[in-house]
Amino acid sequence: YKILKQVHKKMRITEQAMQIMESCVIDTFERLASESSNLMRISGRDTLTMKEVQSAVRLVLPGELARHALTEGTKAVMELQNHKG
């Protein structure tokens, strides 16, 4: 809801539409987590790394959405690392 207001200040969304969006987000997160876990197991690692998450994004999300997610994810990780010092 907050992101919608940042992008389109006058647009509104119904409670039902918001629940559908939440379901989509949860489903996508679960698919990414599952694929990341599978990739981690295949590689024989015990720790989930950025490499597995990036590969899962490429496998689960389609084309341009995957590229955008990777760009934004990389920016978020860099920002987090910069704040840690």
C-alpha positions in Angstrom: 0.0 0.0 0.0 2.8 2.4 0.9 4.6 1.7 -2.4 1.4 2.3 -4.3 1.0 5.7 -2.7 4.6 6.6 -3.5 4.1 5.8 -7.2 0.4 6.8 -7.7 -0.6 9.2 -4.9 -4.3 9.3 -5.9 -4.8 5.6 -6.7 -6.6 3.3 -4.2 -6.7 -0.5 -3.8 -9.5 -2.6 -2.3 -9.0 -4.9 0.7 -9.6 -7.9 -1.6 -7.1 -6.7 -4.2 -4.5 -6.2 -1.4 -5.1 -9.8 -0.2 -4.5 -11.1 -3.7 -1.3 -9.1 -4.0 -0.2 -10.4 -0.6 -0.8 -14.0 -1.8 1.2 -13.3 -4.9 4.1 -11.9 -2.9 4.1 -14.8 -0.4 3.9 -17.4 -3.3 6.9 -15.8 -5.1 8.9 -15.6 -1.8 8.2 -19.3 -1.2 9.2 -20.3 -4.7 12.4 -18.3 -4.5 13.2 -19.8 -1.0 12.5 -23.3 -2.2 14.6 -22.9 -5.4 17.5 -21.3 -3.4 17.4 -24.2 -1.0 17.5 -26.7 -3.8 20.5 -25.0 -5.4 22.2 -24.9 -2.0 21.7 -28.6 -1.6 22.9 -29.4 -5.1 26.1 -27.4 -4.6 26.7 -29.2 -1.3 26.8 -26.0 0.8 25.4 -25.6 4.3 25.0 -21.8 4.0 22.7 -19.9 1.6 24.7 -17.3 -0.3 23.9 -14.5 -2.6 24.9 -16.8 -5.6 22.1 -19.2 -4.8 19.5 -16.5 -4.4 20.5 -14.8 -7.6 20.3 -18.1 -9.5 16.9 -18.8 -8.0 15.7 -15.4 -9.2 16.9 -16.1 -12.7 15.1 -19.5 -12.7 11.8 -18.4 -11.1 11.1 -15.0 -12.4 10.7 -14.2 -16.1 13.1 -12.0 -18.2 12.9 -8.3 -17.4 11.4 -8.9 -14.0 14.4 -11.1 -13.0 16.8 -8.5 -14.3 15.1 -5.8 -12.3 14.9 -7.9 -9.2 18.7 -8.7 -9.4 19.5 -5.0 -9.8 17.4 -3.9 -6.9 18.6 -6.8 -4.7 22.2 -6.0 -5.4 21.6 -2.3 -4.6 19.9 -3.4 -1.3 22.9 -5.6 -0.3 25.4 -2.9 -1.1 23.4 -0.4 0.9 23.3 -2.8 3.9 27.0 -3.4 3.7 27.7 0.3 3.5 25.6 0.9 6.7 27.4 -1.9 8.5 30.7 -0.1 7.9 
